[in-house]
Amino acid sequence: MLLPLRIRPATTEDCGFLWLWANDSVVRQNSFNMKPIGWLSHIHWFHKKLGEDAVYIVTDGAHDPIAVLRIDNEEVQPEISVTISAPWRGRGLGAQVIELGSTITDKRPILARIKPTNAASIKAFSKAGYKLMCTTEDITYMHLTNSSE
């Protein structure tokens, strides 16, 4: 299902709901650090990322937030991270959100690090054009290159 999605930079007003999303049990299960995130730690992290222009909010046609995207290490090798809010999971939006997020930077390759047990993310990144690089016991590495590579 394709929705008219929009992307915008995160603002300080997004901090609270992003903290709730980050502490969602499914998100914690699929994160490399599975411990709950404290409010003060989140505030510190969030303001640091805002300063780096690294956090983006994906909204639906009504401008309601449905996902958060992060592009880290853009100067070295961009790395993308995606969280879909709980009410929007399982609707097949992952690839669309990832494709939209991949337009934030024109640098390639874009790296995605995914837990090997996170089949939904691996499927969504594959559908969005990311190719498997390798899998270790703990991490599946995928990347998006220019179409000519």
CNS distance restraints for C-alpha pairs under 8 A (distance, minus, plus):
assign (resid   1 and name CA) (resid  91 and name CA) 7.16 0.50 0.50
assign (resid   1 and name CA) (resid  92 and name CA) 6.42 0.50 0.50
assign (resid   1 and name CA) (resid  93 and name CA) 6.95 0.50 0.50
assign (resid   2 and name CA) (resid  93 and name CA) 7.18 0.50 0.50
assign (resid   2 and name CA) (resid  96 and name CA) 7.28 0.50 0.50
assign (resid   3 and name CA) (resid  60 and name CA) 6.91 0.50 0.50
assign (resid   3 and name CA) (resid  61 and name CA) 7.38 0.50 0.50
assign (resid   4 and name CA) (resid  60 and name CA) 6.18 0.50 0.50
assign (resid   4 and name CA) (resid  61 and name CA) 5.44 0.50 0.50
assign (resid   5 and name CA) (resid  58 and name CA) 6.59 0.50 0.50
assign (resid   5 and name CA) (resid  59 and name CA) 5.67 0.50 0.50
assign (resid   5 and name CA) (resid  60 and name CA) 4.86 0.50 0.50
assign (resid   5 and name CA) (resid  61 and name CA) 6.13 0.50 0.50
assign (resid   5 and name CA) (resid  97 and name CA) 7.83 0.50 0.50
assign (resid   6 and name CA) (resid  58 and name CA) 5.59 0.50 0.50
assign (resid   6 and name CA) (resid  59 and name CA) 5.22 0.50 0.50
assign (resid   6 and name CA) (resid  60 and name CA) 6.42 0.50 0.50
assign (resid   6 and name CA) (resid  61 and name CA) 7.35 0.50 0.50
assign (resid   6 and name CA) (resid  63 and name CA) 7.61 0.50 0.50
assign (resid   7 and name CA) (resid  56 and name CA) 6.54 0.50 0.50
assign (resid   7 and name CA) (resid  57 and name CA) 5.66 0.50 0.50
assign (resid   7 and name CA) (resid  58 and name CA) 4.50 0.50 0.50
assign (resid   7 and name CA) (resid  59 and name CA) 6.26 0.50 0.50
assign (resid   7 and name CA) (resid 100 and name CA) 7.55 0.50 0.50
assign (resid   7 and name CA) (resid 101 and name CA) 7.92 0.50 0.50
assign (resid   8 and name CA) (resid  56 and name CA) 5.53 0.50 0.50
assign (resid   8 and name CA) (resid  57 and name CA) 5.39 0.50 0.50
assign (resid   8 and name CA) (resid  58 and name CA) 6.60 0.50 0.50
assign (resid   9 and name CA) (resid  53 and name CA) 7.23 0.50 0.50
assign (resid   9 and name CA) (resid  55 and name CA) 6.19 0.50 0.50
assign (resid   9 and name CA) (resid  56 and name CA) 4.37 0.50 0.50
assign (resid   9 and name CA) (resid  57 and name CA) 6.09 0.50 0.50
assign (resid  10 and name CA) (resid  14 and name CA) 6.29 0.50 0.50
assign (resid  10 and name CA) (resid  50 and name CA) 7.00 0.50 0.50
assign (resid  10 and name CA) (resid  55 and name CA) 5.52 0.50 0.50
assign (resid  10 and name CA) (resid  56 and name CA) 4.89 0.50 0.50
assign (resid  10 and name CA) (resid  57 and name CA) 5.60 0.50 0.50
assign (resid  11 and name CA) (resid  15 and name CA) 7.47 0.50 0.50
assign (resid  11 and name CA) (resid  50 and name CA) 7.31 0.50 0.50
assign (resid  12 and name CA) (resid  47 and name CA) 7.74 0.50 0.50
assign (resid  14 and name CA) (resid  18 and name CA) 6.12 0.50 0.50
assign (resid  15 and name CA) (resid  19 and name CA) 6.23 0.50 0.50
assign (resid  15 and name CA) (resid  43 and name CA) 7.05 0.50 0.50
assign (resid  15 and name CA) (resid  46 and name CA) 6.81 0.50 0.50
assign (resid  16 and name CA) (resid  20 and name CA) 6.55 0.50 0.50
assign (resid  17 and name CA) (resid  21 and name CA) 6.17 0.50 0.50
assign (resid  18 and name CA) (resid  22 and name CA) 5.98 0.50 0.50
assign (resid  18 and name CA) (resid  68 and name CA) 7.79 0.50 0.50
assign (resid  19 and name CA) (resid  23 and name CA) 6.31 0.50 0.50
assign (resid  19 and name CA) (resid  37 and name CA) 7.69 0.50 0.50
assign (resid  19 and name CA) (resid  39 and name CA) 7.16 0.50 0.50
assign (resid  19 and name CA) (resid  42 and name CA) 6.49 0.50 0.50
assign (resid  20 and name CA) (resid  24 and name CA) 6.38 0.50 0.50
assign (resid  21 and name CA) (resid  27 and name CA) 7.37 0.50 0.50
assign (resid  21 and name CA) (resid  83 and name CA) 7.81 0.50 0.50
assign (resid  21 and name CA) (resid  85 and name CA) 6.36 0.50 0.50
assign (resid  21 and name CA) (resid  86 and name CA) 7.79 0.50 0.50
assign (resid  22 and name CA) (resid  27 and name CA) 6.16 0.50 0.50
assign (resid  22 and name CA) (resid  28 and name CA) 6.94 0.50 0.50
assign (resid  22 and name CA) (resid  37 and name CA) 7.33 0.50 0.50
assign (resid  23 and name CA) (resid  27 and name CA) 6.65 0.50 0.50
assign (resid  23 and name CA) (resid  28 and name CA) 6.08 0.50 0.50
assign (resid  23 and name CA) (resid  36 and name CA) 5.73 0.50 0.50
assign (resid  23 and name CA) (resid  37 and name CA) 6.29 0.50 0.50
assign (resid  24 and name CA) (resid  28 and name CA) 6.20 0.50 0.50
assign (resid  24 and name CA) (resid  86 and name CA) 7.93 0.50 0.50
assign (resid  25 and name CA) (resid  29 and name CA) 6.09 0.50 0.50
assign (resid  26 and name CA) (resid  30 and name CA) 6.28 0.50 0.50
assign (resid  27 and name CA) (resid  31 and name CA) 6.10 0.50 0.50
assign (resid  27 and name CA) (resid  83 and name CA) 7.31 0.50 0.50
assign (resid  28 and name CA) (resid  33 and name CA) 7.27 0.50 0.50
assign (resid  28 and name CA) (resid  34 and name CA) 4.74 0.50 0.50
assign (resid  28 and name CA) (resid  35 and name CA) 6.79 0.50 0.50
assign (resid  28 and name CA) (resid  36 and name CA) 6.94 0.50 0.50
assign (resid  29 and name CA) (resid  34 and name CA) 5.75 0.50 0.50
assign (resid  30 and name CA) (resid  34 and name CA) 7.38 0.50 0.50
assign (resid  30 and name CA) (resid 115 and name CA) 6.48 0.50 0.50
assign (resid  30 and name CA) (resid 117 and name CA) 7.84 0.50 0.50
assign (resid  30 and name CA) (resid 118 and name CA) 6.30 0.50 0.50
assign (resid  31 and name CA) (resid 115 and name CA) 7.42 0.50 0.50
assign (resid  32 and name CA) (resid 115 and name CA) 7.23 0.50 0.50
assign (resid  37 and name CA) (resid  41 and name CA) 6.70 0.50 0.50
assign (resid  37 and name CA) (resid  42 and name CA) 6.48 0.50 0.50
assign (resid  38 and name CA) (resid  42 and name CA) 6.14 0.50 0.50
assign (resid  39 and name CA) (resid  43 and name CA) 6.22 0.50 0.50
assign (resid  40 and name CA) (resid  44 and name CA) 6.28 0.50 0.50
assign (resid  41 and name CA) (resid  45 and name CA) 6.16 0.50 0.50
assign (resid  42 and name CA) (resid  46 and name CA) 5.80 0.50 0.50
assign (resid  43 and name CA) (resid  47 and name CA) 6.15 0.50 0.50
assign (resid  44 and name CA) (resid  48 and name CA) 6.30 0.50 0.50
assign (resid  45 and name CA) (resid  49 and name CA) 6.22 0.50 0.50
assign (resid  46 and name CA) (resid  50 and name CA) 6.11 0.50 0.50
assign (resid  47 and name CA) (resid  51 and name CA) 6.27 0.50 0.50
assign (resid  48 and name CA) (resid  52 and name CA) 6.57 0.50 0.50
assign (resid  49 and name CA) (resid  53 and name CA) 6.25 0.50 0.50
assign (resid  49 and name CA) (resid  54 and name CA) 5.43 0.50 0.50
assign (resid  49 and name CA) (resid  55 and name CA) 6.34 0.50 0.50
assign (resid  50 and name CA) (resid  54 and name CA) 6.26 0.50 0.50
assign (resid  50 and name CA) (resid  55 and name CA) 6.37 0.50 0.50
assign (resid  54 and name CA) (resid  70 and name CA) 5.40 0.50 0.50
assign (resid  54 and name CA) (resid  71 and name CA) 5.11 0.50 0.50
assign (resid  54 and name CA) (resid  72 and name CA) 6.04 0.50 0.50
assign (resid  55 and name CA) (resid  68 and name CA) 7.08 0.50 0.50
assign (resid  55 and name CA) (resid  69 and name CA) 5.84 0.50 0.50
assign (resid  55 and name CA) (resid  70 and name CA) 4.66 0.50 0.50
assign (resid  55 and name CA) (resid  71 and name CA) 6.75 0.50 0.50
assign (resid  56 and name CA) (resid  68 and name CA) 5.74 0.50 0.50
assign (resid  56 and name CA) (resid  69 and name CA) 5.08 0.50 0.50
assign (resid  56 and name CA) (resid  70 and name CA) 6.26 0.50 0.50
assign (resid  57 and name CA) (resid  65 and name CA) 6.38 0.50 0.50
assign (resid  57 and name CA) (resid  66 and name CA) 7.65 0.50 0.50
assign (resid  57 and name CA) (resid  67 and name CA) 6.00 0.50 0.50
assign (resid  57 and name CA) (resid  68 and name CA) 4.67 0.50 0.50
assign (resid  57 and name CA) (resid  69 and name CA) 6.31 0.50 0.50
assign (resid  58 and name CA) (resid  65 and name CA) 5.78 0.50 0.50
assign (resid  58 and name CA) (resid  66 and name CA) 5.83 0.50 0.50
assign (resid  58 and name CA) (resid  67 and name CA) 5.01 0.50 0.50
assign (resid  58 and name CA) (resid  68 and name CA) 5.94 0.50 0.50
assign (resid  58 and name CA) (resid  69 and name CA) 7.37 0.50 0.50
assign (resid  58 and name CA) (resid  97 and name CA) 7.26 0.50 0.50
assign (resid  59 and name CA) (resid  63 and name CA) 4.88 0.50 0.50
assign (resid  59 and name CA) (resid  64 and name CA) 5.04 0.50 0.50
assign (resid  59 and name CA) (resid  65 and name CA) 4.30 0.50 0.50
assign (resid  59 and name CA) (resid  66 and name CA) 5.38 0.50 0.50
assign (resid  59 and name CA) (resid  67 and name CA) 6.98 0.50 0.50
assign (resid  60 and name CA) (resid  64 and name CA) 5.54 0.50 0.50
assign (resid  60 and name CA) (resid  65 and name CA) 6.63 0.50 0.50
assign (resid  60 and name CA) (resid  66 and name CA) 6.60 0.50 0.50
assign (resid  66 and name CA) (resid  84 and name CA) 6.07 0.50 0.50
assign (resid  66 and name CA) (resid  85 and name CA) 5.40 0.50 0.50
assign (resid  66 and name CA) (resid  88 and name CA) 6.44 0.50 0.50
assign (resid  67 and name CA) (resid  82 and name CA) 7.11 0.50 0.50
assign (resid  67 and name CA) (resid  83 and name CA) 5.50 0.50 0.50
assign (resid  67 and name CA) (resid  84 and name CA) 4.29 0.50 0.50
assign (resid  67 and name CA) (resid  85 and name CA) 5.55 0.50 0.50
assign (resid  67 and name CA) (resid  97 and name CA) 7.52 0.50 0.50
assign (resid  68 and name CA) (resid  82 and name CA) 5.82 0.50 0.50
assign (resid  68 and name CA) (resid  83 and name CA) 5.33 0.50 0.50
assign (resid  68 and name CA) (resid  84 and name CA) 6.63 0.50 0.50
assign (resid  69 and name CA) (resid  80 and name CA) 7.00 0.50 0.50
assign (resid  69 and name CA) (resid  81 and name CA) 5.68 0.50 0.50
assign (resid  69 and name CA) (resid  82 and name CA) 4.68 0.50 0.50
assign (resid  69 and name CA) (resid  83 and name CA) 6.68 0.50 0.50
assign (resid  69 and name CA) (resid 101 and name CA) 6.35 0.50 0.50
assign (resid  70 and name CA) (resid  79 and name CA) 7.80 0.50 0.50
assign (resid  70 and name CA) (resid  80 and name CA) 5.56 0.50 0.50
assign (resid  70 and name CA) (resid  81 and name CA) 5.00 0.50 0.50
assign (resid  70 and name CA) (resid  82 and name CA) 6.49 0.50 0.50
assign (resid  71 and name CA) (resid  78 and name CA) 6.06 0.50 0.50
assign (resid  71 and name CA) (resid  79 and name CA) 5.43 0.50 0.50
assign (resid  71 and name CA) (resid  80 and name CA) 4.71 0.50 0.50
assign (resid  71 and name CA) (resid  81 and name CA) 6.61 0.50 0.50
assign (resid  71 and name CA) (resid 104 and name CA) 7.87 0.50 0.50
assign (resid  72 and name CA) (resid  78 and name CA) 5.65 0.50 0.50
assign (resid  72 and name CA) (resid  79 and name CA) 5.12 0.50 0.50
assign (resid  72 and name CA) (resid  80 and name CA) 6.56 0.50 0.50
assign (resid  73 and name CA) (resid  77 and name CA) 5.63 0.50 0.50
assign (resid  73 and name CA) (resid  78 and name CA) 5.03 0.50 0.50
assign (resid  73 and name CA) (resid  79 and name CA) 6.28 0.50 0.50
assign (resid  74 and name CA) (resid  78 and name CA) 4.09 0.50 0.50
assign (resid  74 and name CA) (resid  79 and name CA) 7.08 0.50 0.50
assign (resid  74 and name CA) (resid 105 and name CA) 7.65 0.50 0.50
assign (resid  74 and name CA) (resid 107 and name CA) 7.66 0.50 0.50
assign (resid  77 and name CA) (resid 107 and name CA) 7.69 0.50 0.50
assign (resid  77 and name CA) (resid 108 and name CA) 7.46 0.50 0.50
assign (resid  77 and name CA) (resid 109 and name CA) 6.93 0.50 0.50
assign (resid  77 and name CA) (resid 110 and name CA) 6.53 0.50 0.50
assign (resid  77 and name CA) (resid 111 and name CA) 7.15 0.50 0.50
assign (resid  78 and name CA) (resid 105 and name CA) 7.80 0.50 0.50
assign (resid  78 and name CA) (resid 107 and name CA) 7.06 0.50 0.50
assign (resid  78 and name CA) (resid 108 and name CA) 7.40 0.50 0.50
assign (resid  78 and name CA) (resid 109 and name CA) 7.19 0.50 0.50
assign (resid  78 and name CA) (resid 110 and name CA) 4.96 0.50 0.50
assign (resid  78 and name CA) (resid 111 and name CA) 6.17 0.50 0.50
assign (resid  79 and name CA) (resid 110 and name CA) 5.47 0.50 0.50
assign (resid  79 and name CA) (resid 111 and name CA) 4.50 0.50 0.50
assign (resid  79 and name CA) (resid 112 and name CA) 5.68 0.50 0.50
assign (resid  79 and name CA) (resid 113 and name CA) 7.84 0.50 0.50
assign (resid  80 and name CA) (resid 101 and name CA) 7.68 0.50 0.50
assign (resid  80 and name CA) (resid 102 and name CA) 7.65 0.50 0.50
assign (resid  80 and name CA) (resid 110 and name CA) 6.77 0.50 0.50
assign (resid  80 and name CA) (resid 111 and name CA) 6.25 0.50 0.50
assign (resid  80 and name CA) (resid 112 and name CA) 5.46 0.50 0.50
assign (resid  81 and name CA) (resid 112 and name CA) 6.77 0.50 0.50
assign (resid  81 and name CA) (resid 113 and name CA) 7.91 0.50 0.50
assign (resid  82 and name CA) (resid  98 and name CA) 7.19 0.50 0.50
assign (resid  84 and name CA) (resid  88 and name CA) 6.40 0.50 0.50
assign (resid  84 and name CA) (resid  89 and name CA) 6.06 0.50 0.50
assign (resid  84 and name CA) (resid  94 and name CA) 7.32 0.50 0.50
assign (resid  85 and name CA) (resid  89 and name CA) 6.51 0.50 0.50
assign (resid  88 and name CA) (resid  93 and name CA) 7.66 0.50 0.50
assign (resid  89 and name CA) (resid  93 and name CA) 7.48 0.50 0.50
assign (resid  89 and name CA) (resid  94 and name CA) 7.96 0.50 0.50
assign (resid  93 and name CA) (resid  97 and name CA) 6.13 0.50 0.50
assign (resid  94 and name CA) (resid  98 and name CA) 6.12 0.50 0.50
assign (resid  94 and name CA) (resid 121 and name CA) 7.37 0.50 0.50
assign (resid  94 and name CA) (resid 124 and name CA) 5.25 0.50 0.50
assign (resid  94 and name CA) (resid 125 and name CA) 7.65 0.50 0.50
assign (resid  95 and name CA) (resid  99 and name CA) 6.00 0.50 0.50
assign (resid  95 and name CA) (resid 124 and name CA) 4.57 0.50 0.50
assign (resid  95 and name CA) (resid 125 and name CA) 6.02 0.50 0.50
assign (resid  95 and name CA) (resid 126 and name CA) 7.90 0.50 0.50
assign (resid  95 and name CA) (resid 127 and name CA) 5.76 0.50 0.50
assign (resid  95 and name CA) (resid 128 and name CA) 4.79 0.50 0.50
assign (resid  96 and name CA) (resid 100 and name CA) 6.21 0.50 0.50
assign (resid  96 and name CA) (resid 128 and name CA) 6.98 0.50 0.50
assign (resid  97 and name CA) (resid 101 and name CA) 6.12 0.50 0.50
assign (resid  98 and name CA) (resid 102 and name CA) 6.04 0.50 0.50
assign (resid  98 and name CA) (resid 124 and name CA) 7.64 0.50 0.50
assign (resid  98 and name CA) (resid 125 and name CA) 6.81 0.50 0.50
assign (resid  98 and name CA) (resid 128 and name CA) 6.32 0.50 0.50
assign (resid  99 and name CA) (resid 103 and name CA) 6.83 0.50 0.50
assign (resid  99 and name CA) (resid 128 and name CA) 5.54 0.50 0.50
assign (resid 100 and name CA) (resid 104 and name CA) 7.47 0.50 0.50
assign (resid 102 and name CA) (resid 106 and name CA) 7.96 0.50 0.50
assign (resid 102 and name CA) (resid 110 and name CA) 7.63 0.50 0.50
assign (resid 108 and name CA) (resid 144 and name CA) 6.74 0.50 0.50
assign (resid 108 and name CA) (resid 145 and name CA) 5.22 0.50 0.50
assign (resid 108 and name CA) (resid 146 and name CA) 6.30 0.50 0.50
assign (resid 109 and name CA) (resid 143 and name CA) 5.98 0.50 0.50
assign (resid 109 and name CA) (resid 144 and name CA) 5.20 0.50 0.50
assign (resid 109 and name CA) (resid 145 and name CA) 4.45 0.50 0.50
assign (resid 109 and name CA) (resid 146 and name CA) 7.14 0.50 0.50
assign (resid 110 and name CA) (resid 143 and name CA) 5.33 0.50 0.50
assign (resid 110 and name CA) (resid 144 and name CA) 5.12 0.50 0.50
assign (resid 110 and name CA) (resid 145 and name CA) 6.75 0.50 0.50
assign (resid 111 and name CA) (resid 141 and name CA) 7.09 0.50 0.50
assign (resid 111 and name CA) (resid 142 and name CA) 5.97 0.50 0.50
assign (resid 111 and name CA) (resid 143 and name CA) 4.52 0.50 0.50
assign (resid 111 and name CA) (resid 144 and name CA) 6.75 0.50 0.50
assign (resid 112 and name CA) (resid 141 and name CA) 5.91 0.50 0.50
assign (resid 112 and name CA) (resid 142 and name CA) 5.18 0.50 0.50
assign (resid 112 and name CA) (resid 143 and name CA) 5.92 0.50 0.50
assign (resid 113 and name CA) (resid 139 and name CA) 6.20 0.50 0.50
assign (resid 113 and name CA) (resid 140 and name CA) 5.81 0.50 0.50
assign (resid 113 and name CA) (resid 141 and name CA) 4.93 0.50 0.50
assign (resid 113 and name CA) (resid 142 and name CA) 6.58 0.50 0.50
assign (resid 114 and name CA) (resid 118 and name CA) 6.79 0.50 0.50
assign (resid 114 and name CA) (resid 121 and name CA) 7.16 0.50 0.50
assign (resid 114 and name CA) (resid 122 and name CA) 6.99 0.50 0.50
assign (resid 114 and name CA) (resid 139 and name CA) 5.61 0.50 0.50
assign (resid 114 and name CA) (resid 140 and name CA) 5.04 0.50 0.50
assign (resid 114 and name CA) (resid 141 and name CA) 6.50 0.50 0.50
assign (resid 114 and name CA) (resid 142 and name CA) 7.93 0.50 0.50
assign (resid 115 and name CA) (resid 138 and name CA) 6.10 0.50 0.50
assign (resid 115 and name CA) (resid 139 and name CA) 4.93 0.50 0.50
assign (resid 115 and name CA) (resid 140 and name CA) 5.86 0.50 0.50
assign (resid 116 and name CA) (resid 122 and name CA) 7.83 0.50 0.50
assign (resid 116 and name CA) (resid 135 and name CA) 7.20 0.50 0.50
assign (resid 116 and name CA) (resid 137 and name CA) 7.52 0.50 0.50
assign (resid 116 and name CA) (resid 138 and name CA) 6.56 0.50 0.50
assign (resid 116 and name CA) (resid 139 and name CA) 5.78 0.50 0.50
assign (resid 116 and name CA) (resid 140 and name CA) 5.34 0.50 0.50
assign (resid 118 and name CA) (resid 122 and name CA) 6.46 0.50 0.50
assign (resid 119 and name CA) (resid 123 and name CA) 6.07 0.50 0.50
assign (resid 120 and name CA) (resid 124 and name CA) 6.15 0.50 0.50
assign (resid 121 and name CA) (resid 125 and name CA) 6.03 0.50 0.50
assign (resid 122 and name CA) (resid 126 and name CA) 6.12 0.50 0.50
assign (resid 123 and name CA) (resid 127 and name CA) 6.14 0.50 0.50
assign (resid 124 and name CA) (resid 128 and name CA) 6.18 0.50 0.50
assign (resid 125 and name CA) (resid 129 and name CA) 6.50 0.50 0.50
assign (resid 125 and name CA) (resid 130 and name CA) 5.34 0.50 0.50
assign (resid 125 and name CA) (resid 131 and name CA) 7.96 0.50 0.50
assign (resid 125 and name CA) (resid 142 and name CA) 7.76 0.50 0.50
assign (resid 126 and name CA) (resid 130 and name CA) 4.87 0.50 0.50
assign (resid 126 and name CA) (resid 131 and name CA) 6.19 0.50 0.50
assign (resid 126 and name CA) (resid 132 and name CA) 7.80 0.50 0.50
assign (resid 129 and name CA) (resid 144 and name CA) 6.44 0.50 0.50
assign (resid 130 and name CA) (resid 142 and name CA) 5.86 0.50 0.50
assign (resid 130 and name CA) (resid 143 and name CA) 5.01 0.50 0.50
assign (resid 130 and name CA) (resid 144 and name CA) 4.54 0.50 0.50
assign (resid 130 and name CA) (resid 145 and name CA) 7.71 0.50 0.50
assign (resid 131 and name CA) (resid 142 and name CA) 5.23 0.50 0.50
assign (resid 131 and name CA) (resid 143 and name CA) 5.38 0.50 0.50
assign (resid 131 and name CA) (resid 144 and name CA) 6.34 0.50 0.50
assign (resid 132 and name CA) (resid 140 and name CA) 7.55 0.50 0.50
assign (resid 132 and name CA) (resid 141 and name CA) 6.19 0.50 0.50
assign (resid 132 and name CA) (resid 142 and name CA) 4.39 0.50 0.50
assign (resid 132 and name CA) (resid 143 and name CA) 6.68 0.50 0.50
assign (resid 133 and name CA) (resid 140 and name CA) 7.73 0.50 0.50
assign (resid 133 and name CA) (resid 141 and name CA) 5.37 0.50 0.50
assign (resid 133 and name CA) (resid 142 and name CA) 5.15 0.50 0.50
assign (resid 133 and name CA) (resid 143 and name CA) 6.80 0.50 0.50
assign (resid 134 and name CA) (resid 140 and name CA) 6.05 0.50 0.50
assign (resid 134 and name CA) (resid 141 and name CA) 5.42 0.50 0.50
assign (resid 134 and name CA) (resid 142 and name CA) 7.23 0.50 0.50
assign (resid 135 and name CA) (resid 139 and name CA) 5.75 0.50 0.50
assign (resid 135 and name CA) (resid 140 and name CA) 4.21 0.50 0.50
assign (resid 135 and name CA) (resid 141 and name CA) 6.05 0.50 0.50
assign (resid 136 and name CA) (resid 140 and name CA) 6.28 0.50 0.50
assign (resid 145 and name CA) (resid 149 and name CA) 6.29 0.50 0.50
